[in-house]
Amino acid sequence: MLSGRAGGQLESTVGALIEQGRAAGSIRADGTVADVYMVVGCLSAVIRTESGDWRRLIDLALDGLRPR
């Protein structure tokens, strides 16, 4: 996770977006800020190393965040 003021603001913003998504029924009930950070980290690694299809990874990750 990020630290400092910017990290706190980012975490707060992502948390608010997750809560809005839960309320709208578009984010799974157990989705967390840490989940979003994990997805972003994985995506960053795939793009940086050119080790896979980042577009496919986004599709899979977003599908995983949707409610079942």
N, C-alpha and C positions, 0 to 999 in steps of 0.2 A: 504494500500500500504506500501511497505517497504521504509525505509528512509536511509540516509547515502550513502556512495560511492557504496557499494555493491547493495543497492536497486536501485540506479540510473542506474548502469550497467545492472542489471537484467531487469529493465523496458525498457531500450534502446534496449536490445537484443530481448526481447519479441515483442516490437514494430516493430523492423526490420523484424522479422519472420512473423508477421501479414501482414506487407506491401508486403513482398515477396509472401505470400499466396494469397493476394488480386490480385497482378499482375498476378499470375499464374491461377487465377480463382478458387482456392481451399478454400478460406476463404471468408465469406460473406462481403459485402462492409461496413457494419456498425459494424463489429467486432472490439473490443477494447482490450487494455491491461487489463483494469478492468474486462472484460468478462473472460479472461484467468485466472486472479487471483481468480475470483469468482468460476470458475470450479475447480481449484486446491484446494481452501478452502473447497468446498463441498466434493470433493473426499477425502481429508484428514480427514474430520469429519466422513464420512462413514467408512473409514478404521479404524480410531481410536476407534470408538464406536461399530464397527462390526454391524452396524444397517441396512445393506443392501448389495446388490451385487455390489461391486465396479466396476466390469467388465461391468455390464449393465449400470452403471452410465457413464462410459467412452464412451460407444457406443452412449448413448443418447446425451451426451455433445458434442462429436465430430460431430454428425449428426446436432446438432443445430448450430454449427459454419460454416457448409458448406453453400455455396450460394444456393438460391432457384431458 
